[in-house]
Amino acid sequence: MIVQEQTNLWKHFISEYSNILVFAVLYEHRYLWLLCALSLP
């Protein structure tokens, strides 16, 4: 029962963290997209 609770907790944590991670990656990479756009002739 405790193991099941820990598993649910980890699933919740991973889902929350993955959302933040995806947002952070997109947010960071907007500078790369901007540099790529500026470097185009």
N, CA, C and O atoms as CSV, one atom per row, in Angstrom:
chain,resi,resn,atom,element,x,y,z
A,1,MET,N,N,0.843,-1.190,0.000
A,1,MET,CA,C,0.000,0.000,0.000
A,1,MET,C,C,0.887,1.252,0.000
A,1,MET,O,O,0.634,2.208,-0.733
A,2,ILE,N,N,1.919,1.225,0.827
A,2,ILE,CA,C,2.846,2.361,0.862
A,2,ILE,C,C,3.586,2.472,-0.475
A,2,ILE,O,O,3.807,3.571,-0.984
A,3,VAL,N,N,3.964,1.322,-1.032
A,3,VAL,CA,C,4.662,1.313,-2.317
A,3,VAL,C,C,3.781,1.930,-3.397
A,3,VAL,O,O,4.260,2.688,-4.241
A,4,GLN,N,N,2.494,1.603,-3.365
A,4,GLN,CA,C,1.558,2.147,-4.356
A,4,GLN,C,C,1.470,3.666,-4.229
A,4,GLN,O,O,1.423,4.377,-5.233
A,5,GLU,N,N,1.449,4.155,-3.000
A,5,GLU,CA,C,1.375,5.599,-2.779
A,5,GLU,C,C,2.632,6.285,-3.300
A,5,GLU,O,O,2.562,7.351,-3.911
A,6,GLN,N,N,3.785,5.659,-3.052
A,6,GLN,CA,C,5.044,6.228,-3.540
A,6,GLN,C,C,5.073,6.244,-5.069
A,6,GLN,O,O,5.566,7.192,-5.680
A,7,THR,N,N,4.542,5.186,-5.675
A,7,THR,CA,C,4.504,5.110,-7.135
A,7,THR,C,C,3.637,6.221,-7.701
A,7,THR,O,O,4.013,6.866,-8.680
A,8,ASN,N,N,2.478,6.449,-7.095
A,8,ASN,CA,C,1.600,7.520,-7.551
A,8,ASN,C,C,2.263,8.877,-7.370
A,8,ASN,O,O,2.122,9.762,-8.214
A,9,LEU,N,N,2.978,9.035,-6.279
A,9,LEU,CA,C,3.668,10.285,-6.002
A,9,LEU,C,C,4.733,10.551,-7.057
A,9,LEU,O,O,4.875,11.671,-7.547
A,10,TRP,N,N,5.490,9.487,-7.402
A,10,TRP,CA,C,6.532,9.624,-8.426
A,10,TRP,C,C,5.934,9.937,-9.783
A,10,TRP,O,O,6.469,10.755,-10.530
A,11,LYS,N,N,4.816,9.283,-10.103
A,11,LYS,CA,C,4.157,9.542,-11.390
A,11,LYS,C,C,3.710,11.001,-11.457
A,11,LYS,O,O,3.875,11.660,-12.484
A,12,HIS,N,N,3.151,11.493,-10.376
A,12,HIS,CA,C,2.698,12.877,-10.323
A,12,HIS,C,C,3.882,13.831,-10.447
A,12,HIS,O,O,3.812,14.823,-11.173
A,13,PHE,N,N,4.963,13.530,-9.741
A,13,PHE,CA,C,6.157,14.372,-9.767
A,13,PHE,C,C,6.759,14.416,-11.162
A,13,PHE,O,O,7.125,15.481,-11.659
A,14,ILE,N,N,6.860,13.241,-11.793
A,14,ILE,CA,C,7.447,13.159,-13.133
A,14,ILE,C,C,6.596,13.907,-14.145
A,14,ILE,O,O,7.130,14.594,-15.016
A,15,SER,N,N,5.277,13.782,-14.040
A,15,SER,CA,C,4.406,14.474,-14.989
A,15,SER,C,C,4.516,15.986,-14.813
A,15,SER,O,O,4.555,16.723,-15.798
A,16,GLU,N,N,4.566,16.451,-13.567
A,16,GLU,CA,C,4.712,17.880,-13.307
A,16,GLU,C,C,6.068,18.370,-13.789
A,16,GLU,O,O,6.165,19.427,-14.412
A,17,TYR,N,N,7.116,17.606,-13.504
A,17,TYR,CA,C,8.470,18.014,-13.860
A,17,TYR,C,C,8.663,18.019,-15.365
A,17,TYR,O,O,9.364,18.876,-15.902
A,18,SER,N,N,8.038,17.056,-16.053
A,18,SER,CA,C,8.184,16.987,-17.508
A,18,SER,C,C,7.529,18.201,-18.161
A,18,SER,O,O,8.039,18.728,-19.149
A,19,ASN,N,N,6.402,18.643,-17.610
A,19,ASN,CA,C,5.749,19.836,-18.151
A,19,ASN,C,C,6.648,21.055,-17.985
A,19,ASN,O,O,6.795,21.854,-18.911
A,20,ILE,N,N,7.246,21.197,-16.814
A,20,ILE,CA,C,8.153,22.318,-16.548
A,20,ILE,C,C,9.388,22.215,-17.436
A,20,ILE,O,O,9.881,23.220,-17.948
A,21,LEU,N,N,9.883,20.989,-17.613
A,21,LEU,CA,C,11.086,20.773,-18.417
A,21,LEU,C,C,10.838,21.146,-19.875
A,21,LEU,O,O,11.666,21.808,-20.500
A,22,VAL,N,N,9.693,20.718,-20.416
A,22,VAL,CA,C,9.352,21.051,-21.809
A,22,VAL,C,C,9.242,22.566,-21.969
A,22,VAL,O,O,9.749,23.129,-22.939
A,23,PHE,N,N,8.581,23.220,-21.022
A,23,PHE,CA,C,8.440,24.676,-21.090
A,23,PHE,C,C,9.797,25.358,-21.010
A,23,PHE,O,O,10.059,26.320,-21.732
A,24,ALA,N,N,10.660,24.857,-20.129
A,24,ALA,CA,C,11.986,25.453,-19.964
A,24,ALA,C,C,12.813,25.286,-21.233
A,24,ALA,O,O,13.505,26.214,-21.651
A,25,VAL,N,N,12.745,24.108,-21.848
A,25,VAL,CA,C,13.498,23.862,-23.082
A,25,VAL,C,C,13.012,24.778,-24.193
A,25,VAL,O,O,13.822,25.376,-24.902
A,26,LEU,N,N,11.706,24.894,-24.352
A,26,LEU,CA,C,11.164,25.775,-25.390
A,26,LEU,C,C,11.543,27.221,-25.105
A,26,LEU,O,O,11.867,27.977,-26.021
A,27,TYR,N,N,11.501,27.606,-23.824
A,27,TYR,CA,C,11.821,28.976,-23.443
A,27,TYR,C,C,13.288,29.291,-23.700
A,27,TYR,O,O,13.621,30.380,-24.166
A,28,GLU,N,N,14.161,28.341,-23.398
A,28,GLU,CA,C,15.588,28.548,-23.616
A,28,GLU,C,C,15.917,28.572,-25.108
A,28,GLU,O,O,16.741,29.369,-25.555
A,29,HIS,N,N,15.270,27.696,-25.870
A,29,HIS,CA,C,15.615,27.562,-27.283
A,29,HIS,C,C,15.090,28.703,-28.137
A,29,HIS,O,O,15.459,28.809,-29.307
A,30,ARG,N,N,14.230,29.567,-27.582
A,30,ARG,CA,C,13.741,30.685,-28.390
A,30,ARG,C,C,14.907,31.588,-28.784
A,30,ARG,O,O,14.850,32.255,-29.817
A,31,TYR,N,N,15.959,31.614,-27.975
A,31,TYR,CA,C,17.148,32.399,-28.328
A,31,TYR,C,C,17.866,31.769,-29.519
A,31,TYR,O,O,18.372,32.472,-30.394
A,32,LEU,N,N,17.904,30.422,-29.543
A,32,LEU,CA,C,18.527,29.735,-30.672
A,32,LEU,C,C,17.729,29.971,-31.945
A,32,LEU,O,O,18.301,30.194,-33.011
A,33,TRP,N,N,16.387,29.921,-31.830
A,33,TRP,CA,C,15.553,30.182,-33.005
A,33,TRP,C,C,15.783,31.611,-33.486
A,33,TRP,O,O,15.846,31.861,-34.690
A,34,LEU,N,N,15.905,32.537,-32.557
A,34,LEU,CA,C,16.129,33.936,-32.920
A,34,LEU,C,C,17.481,34.107,-33.613
A,34,LEU,O,O,17.588,34.820,-34.611
A,35,LEU,N,N,18.510,33.448,-33.077
A,35,LEU,CA,C,19.841,33.523,-33.693
A,35,LEU,C,C,19.828,32.900,-35.089
A,35,LEU,O,O,20.451,33.424,-36.013
A,36,CYS,N,N,19.122,31.788,-35.239
A,36,CYS,CA,C,19.042,31.137,-36.548
A,36,CYS,C,C,18.339,32.057,-37.548
A,36,CYS,O,O,18.763,32.168,-38.698
A,37,ALA,N,N,17.277,32.706,-37.111
A,37,ALA,CA,C,16.536,33.604,-37.996
A,37,ALA,C,C,17.396,34.803,-38.391
A,37,ALA,O,O,17.350,35.253,-39.536
A,38,LEU,N,N,18.175,35.315,-37.450
A,38,LEU,CA,C,19.022,36.471,-37.743
A,38,LEU,C,C,20.208,36.088,-38.621
A,38,LEU,O,O,20.707,36.912,-39.387
A,39,SER,N,N,20.661,34.842,-38.512
A,39,SER,CA,C,21.834,34.418,-39.282
A,39,SER,C,C,21.472,34.101,-40.736
A,39,SER,O,O,22.352,34.022,-41.593
A,40,LEU,N,N,20.183,33.922,-41.010
A,40,LEU,CA,C,19.778,33.654,-42.388
A,40,LEU,C,C,19.979,34.904,-43.238
A,40,LEU,O,O,19.762,36.020,-42.766
A,41,PRO,N,N,20.387,34.721,-44.478
A,41,PRO,CA,C,20.633,35.861,-45.371
A,41,PRO,C,C,19.340,36.583,-45.751
A,41,PRO,O,O,19.376,37.563,-46.496
